[in-house]
Amino acid sequence: MAVDRVPVLKRCRSLGLDPIYLGIDKKSTRELRRANRKMSEYGLQLREKQKAKFIYGVLEKPFRNYYAKASRMRGMVGENLMIMLESRLDNVLFRAGFGRTRKETRQIVDHKHVLVNGRCVNIPSYLVKAGDVISIKEKVKDSPRYKEILEVTGGRLVPEWLEADAENLTATVKQLPTREMIDVPVNEMLIVELYSK
């Protein structure tokens, strides 16, 4: 399996991204020094794509597959792409506050701790649908790991399209998110322009 080993804060700096979008509270004190270089149109488009891939933890091939699927759906391609990325199971768990970062929620899913509508799902890229109930298995609910996670994520805002119950570690998808509900600083139109060349 491919693993991205680039230091997170370094990558955030190079993409001009606030680490808070990844669930990381640290701030980098260094400044990115670009000698007033003007970025080309292609450079801007590529950076937006890399930003989206980095935030959601998706590699190039699956990201391209998401784009192809989004272009076959009705509506705006960029919006469809963002909604699809946002409705991944690892991201939904992150949004519900059951993990400090998306990488951690991905690991939780991999370790078979997650039930979707009562069935065990161990695929982080599983796309949830409206009405799905996501819960953590009973036998691992009481582990110290989840107590630590809930202490850290207790103050985090849960988006309006999700309903989270921190006591019972369950979340319900009320509806699929619209683009306005997704607070990720990515300009999806630039990604569409990049792929439509």
N, C-alpha and C positions, 0 to 999 in steps of 0.2 A: 504494500500500500504506500502511495506517495505521501510524504509528510513535509510540510512547510516549516523549516527550521530557522527562518529569518527572525531575529529578535523583534518582538511585537512593537515596542516603542520606536525602534529605528524605522520599521515599515510604516507606522503611523505618521512619523515625521516626513518621510519621503512622499507619502500620498496626501499630506496636508489634512490629516484626519485626527479628530479628538479621540483619545483612547476610551473615553466614556461610552462610545457607541459599541465597544466590544465588551463592556462590563468591567473595565479596568480603571481603577481610581488613580493610578499613578500618572504623573505628568512628566514629560521629558523637559529637562532644563536647557538642553542644547537647541540651537537654532539651525535650521537647514540653510546652508549658504549656497545660493545659486547666484552667480554673478550677473544679476539683472537679465538673465536670459529669457527671451520671450518664447513661450511654448508654442509649438505648431498646432494646427487644428487636429492633426492625427495624434499628437502627444496628449492633448486634452481628452480626446475620446478614449485613448488607451488607458489614461489614468482613471477615468470614471469606471471603466470595466474592471480594472484591477482593484479599485476601491470596493465595488460590489462583491467581487470574488473574495476579497480579504475579510470583509465584514461578516459574510455568511459562511466563510470557510469552505468554499466550493472551488474545485480545481477546474482547469480549462475545458476539458472534454464534457463533464457534466454541465458546466455553465453553457456551453454551446448547444447541448441538447435541450436545456431549459429554454434557450432563445428560439430554437427551432419549433419547440412545442408551443411557445407563446405566439409565434408568428402564424401558427395554424389556427389559433383560437380567435373568437370574435372580439372586436374592440381594438384598443390601442396596444401595440406590441410591447412597448416599454412598460406600461402599467401592468399588463398581464405577466411580464417577466418578474416585476417587483412583488406582485401578489403571490406568485408561485414560490419565490425565494422566501417570502415571509411566512408561508404556510407549511414550510418544512417542519418536521416533528422536533428536531433539535432546537430550531428557532422558537417554536411555540413554547417549549419547556423553559427556554431562556426568558422569554417575555413574561411567562407566568411566575417567574422567580424561583424555579426549582434548580437553578444552576447559576453560578457566579458569572460564567462566560459561556459562549456557544460551544467552545471546545469541551468544557466540562459536561454540558448537557449531551453532547455527542457521545462522550464516554459512558454516561449514565444509560443512554439508549443501547449502546453496544453491549453493555453488561447485563442486558435483559431485565432492567428494573422497571420498565415502562409498560403499562397496559393501555391500549386504545380500544374503547368500547368493550373492555373485559378480556381482550385478547393480547397476548404478549407480542410486542413489535420491537425488533432490534435493528431496524433500518433507519438511520438518522435522516435520510432524504425522503422518508415516507411523507406524502402530502396529506395533511388533514383536511377534512371537509366540515362544513357547517353542521353543528349538532354533535360532533365527536366529543366524547368524554375521555380525557387523558388522566391517568392516575399512576401513582408509584405503587409497586407491589407491597402487600401487607407485611411480608417478612423482612423487608428492608426499611420500612417507614421509620422505625424506632432507632435506626443506626445513628451514631453521633455525626456522621457526614451530613445528613439532612438537617440536623439541628444547627450545625455550623453554617450551612448554606442559607437557611431561613434567617439566621441572625444578620448575615451580610445583606441579603436581598429584601429584608423586611420593609425598608423605606422606598423600594423601587415601585414606580407607577406601572400598573397593569393596563395595557391598552383596552379601549372600550369594546373591541371585538372579542375579547377574551374575558372569562369569568374564572378567577382563581380562588381556591379555598386552601389557604396555607395550613390550617389545622389538620385537614385530612389529606393534604398533598394531592388534590384533584384540580383539574382545570376543564372548563367547558368552552368549546368554540361556539360563540353565539352566532357569528357570521364570518364569512371570509373578509379580510380587510380590504378597504378601498385604498387608493394611492394616498389620499389625504390623511389616512390613519397611520401611515408608515412614516416614521420620523428619521429615516436614514438619509444622510446628506449625499445622495447620489442623483446625478442628472441622467435619468434613463434614456433621454432622447439622444444623448451623445453615444450611448452604447448601441442604440438602434442604427445611428448613422455609421458607426464603425463596422457593424456586421453587414450592413446593406451595401457596402462598397463592392 
